[in-house]
Amino acid sequence: MKKLAVITSGGDSPGMNAALFGVVKEAARHEIQVFGCVNGYIGIIKEEFMLLTESELFKVIDIGGTILGTQRFPGFADKDIQTKAVDILRKHEIDGLVVIGGDGSYQGAKALSQLGFPVAAIPGTIDNDIALTDITLGFHTAVENAVDAIDKIKTSAASHKHIFGIEVMGREASDIAIWAGLATAADGIIGTSEDWNLEKVLEGMRSSAGKSQIYILAEGAISAEKFKAEIESHSEFKIHPLVLGHIQRGGKPSVTDRIMGIKFGEKSVETLLAGKSGICLAVHANAIVELELGKVLSSTNKEPFLPY
């Protein structure tokens, strides 16, 4: 193995640059060159490759986002496009590919491996919504960012005795909402649509009437605007809705995400060097393990990763 390629795909997550460093660091030990594909899978099709070096990536392990850029590419679901990607990688004498991303990125990685190209995938998404892994790269930083913002909101809410409905990211996963809600001692956490019970929420609000209140809402459960509309149309309470949005993706990756990213990157290279393909990495019982992409993608049971 002489050349590897790596992409960051889908939504960005803090720790992706650390993972790139881990890939290049381990590859350098085996005298393997690593080329980054610009803007995810579309970078392969456009043949936009850049040589990655350990000395350059060392400078960005503490920076969020991804220096390679990332872009969603729905067209990659097309079998002809996938075949073209494999042909391009082989034309450039690339021997293996590391994919860093979430569910959609995993789908592309699986497709390439089924076409006979060696692929290893790293779970990079703040949502923590990949099955069979306790944690995904970027989740810890997203929670820290959410908690930092909520802490600031709480001081203003307390001054005015306001009630806030704060919407956090997570798509269909409730992990960010649960962790942020517990860390800030929120008055309520709506993590899934099943958690939404208007009467119970109103009962809680009435029992705390006259005080500031904070409710944390997972975006896949109920939006901040709908929360406001439902409460205000059925009670006397006034709600201040707030969507934290992309602030959760930003800033410096946490210590946990930096270390996890580096370790994920190193392990991905080890996996490819061992001749394995169609593999994704995961965290289980505080260890990095290898799983089959097909098994992870076919799993429909992603339980929230609960703290303690």
C-alpha positions, -999 to 999 in steps of 0.1 A, spaced: 0 0 0 15 33 -12 -13 58 -14 -45 64 6 -73 89 1 -95 104 28 -127 124 27 -148 143 52 -184 140 41 -219 152 52 -222 177 80 -189 189 96 -181 178 131 -154 190 155 -126 165 156 -125 158 119 -92 176 115 -78 156 144 -89 124 126 -71 136 94 -40 140 115 -44 105 129 -47 91 94 -16 109 81 4 102 112 -2 64 111 3 63 73 36 81 76 49 53 98 44 29 69 57 54 42 22 58 27 11 90 11 -23 104 20 -44 125 -4 -74 145 8 -104 147 -15 -119 182 -15 -155 185 -4 -163 149 1 -173 124 -25 -177 151 -51 -140 157 -48 -133 122 -60 -155 127 -91 -139 161 -98 -104 147 -92 -96 174 -66 -69 158 -45 -45 175 -22 -14 159 -5 -18 159 32 13 161 55 18 154 92 35 187 97 6 207 83 -22 188 99 -4 190 133 -13 227 132 -51 222 128 -59 194 153 -74 221 176 -95 236 149 -132 227 143 -148 219 110 -127 203 83 -99 217 62 -109 195 33 -144 210 32 -175 190 30 -205 189 7 -235 167 4 -237 148 -29 -270 130 -34 -259 120 -69 -234 96 -54 -263 72 -48 -261 65 -85 -243 32 -93 -226 47 -124 -212 76 -103 -199 51 -77 -182 30 -105 -167 62 -119 -153 71 -84 -136 37 -81 -121 41 -116 -108 76 -107 -93 64 -74 -76 35 -93 -64 58 -120 -46 79 -94 -31 47 -79 -50 51 -46 -50 18 -27 -77 26 0 -101 52 12 -110 65 46 -144 81 49 -152 103 78 -189 112 82 -224 101 92 -251 78 79 -251 91 43 -213 89 41 -215 53 54 -239 45 25 -214 57 0 -185 39 17 -205 6 17 -213 10 -20 -176 15 -29 -165 -15 -8 -191 -36 -26 -175 -26 -59 -142 -41 -46 -125 -9 -34 -110 -10 1 -128 14 25 -128 21 62 -152 45 78 -151 68 108 -183 80 126 -181 118 123 -213 135 133 -224 156 162 -258 139 163 -245 107 178 -270 89 156 -249 61 142 -260 26 154 -238 3 174 -214 29 186 -216 46 220 -202 79 207 -195 96 175 -168 121 167 -180 157 174 -208 148 199 -189 158 230 -180 192 216 -215 199 204 -228 192 239 -202 215 254 -212 242 230 -249 237 237 -244 238 274 -223 269 272 -250 287 253 -278 275 276 -258 286 307 -257 321 292 -294 321 284 -303 309 320 -288 341 335 -310 363 313 -340 341 319 -336 343 356 -335 381 355 -368 384 337 -385 351 349 -388 341 313 -396 306 300 -374 294 272 -379 266 247 -344 259 234 -341 237 203 -308 217 199 -295 196 170 -296 159 167 -319 151 138 -338 120 150 -314 114 179 -321 128 214 -285 125 228 -276 162 226 -309 172 242 -305 147 270 -269 155 279 -274 193 276 -307 192 296 -291 171 324 -260 193 326 -280 225 329 -307 211 352 -334 220 327 -370 220 338 -379 196 309 -362 176 282 -382 167 250 -359 142 234 -384 123 212 -419 129 198 -431 104 224 -418 126 252 -441 155 241 -470 156 264 -487 190 265 -506 185 297 -475 173 316 -454 202 304 -482 227 314 -484 210 348 -447 215 353 -449 251 342 -477 258 366 -458 242 395 -428 265 388 -449 296 379 -432 328 387 -397 314 381 -375 312 351 -378 279 332 -357 262 306 -370 234 283 -346 216 260 -361 204 227 -345 179 203 -351 191 167 -365 157 157 -390 158 186 -406 193 184 -394 226 171 -390 257 193 -416 275 173 -441 246 176 -434 244 213 -442 281 216 -474 278 196 -487 248 215 -480 262 249 -493 297 242 -525 285 225 -534 263 255 -522 284 284 -514 319 298 -476 313 295 -454 332 271 -425 312 256 -392 325 243 -382 301 215 -346 298 206 -328 276 180 -291 271 188 -283 259 153 -248 256 139 -232 272 170 -232 236 182 -208 225 154 -184 254 158 -153 263 179 -124 242 191 -130 204 194 -130 192 230 -101 172 244 -123 140 241 -130 147 204 -93 155 196 -81 123 212 -109 102 197 -103 117 162 -66 109 163 -72 74 175 -100 68 149 -76 80 122 -48 58 133 -71 28 136 -86 33 101 -52 30 85 -44 -1 106 -77 -16 94 -69 -10 57 -33 -23 61 -48 -55 75 -66 -60 42 -100 -53 56 -128 -34 37 -164 -25 43 -155 -17 79 -165 11 101 -150 20 135 -171 24 166 -166 29 204 -178 2 227 -170 -2 264 -144 26 260 -125 8 232 -124 14 194 -138 -17 176 -143 -27 140 -178 -34 127 -192 -43 93 -207 -13 75 -237 -34 64 -245 -45 99 -244 -9 112 -265 5 84 -291 -23 87 -295 -17 125 -326 2 133 -321 4 170 -300 34 180 -306 39 217 -295 72 232 -261 71 249 -270 81 284 -245 97 308 -238 74 338 
